[in-house]
Amino acid sequence: MHAVEFTTELTSDPLVGIPDEVAAQLPNAGRARVIILVQDDPEDLEWRRATYEAFMRDDSPDDAVYDNDR
């Protein structure tokens, strides 16, 4: 199994468009699994990125007391 990834615009039409260059990569017959990931709100993405960066920063020296093995 291999993945082919692309982005498309969703509309009120219940069909999802596949770009021509992506369709050319697909076999003429067979089965495929389709997973639709909806892009998040840009503000939500910025909040997630900032939260992750804050989480990954080194702890302050004041928090070193929690690093001791018991």
Secondary structure, 3 states (H helix, E strand, C coil): CCCCCCCCCCCCCCCCCCCHHHHCCCCCCCCCCCCCCCCCCHHHHHHHHHHHHHHHCCCCHHHHHHHCCC
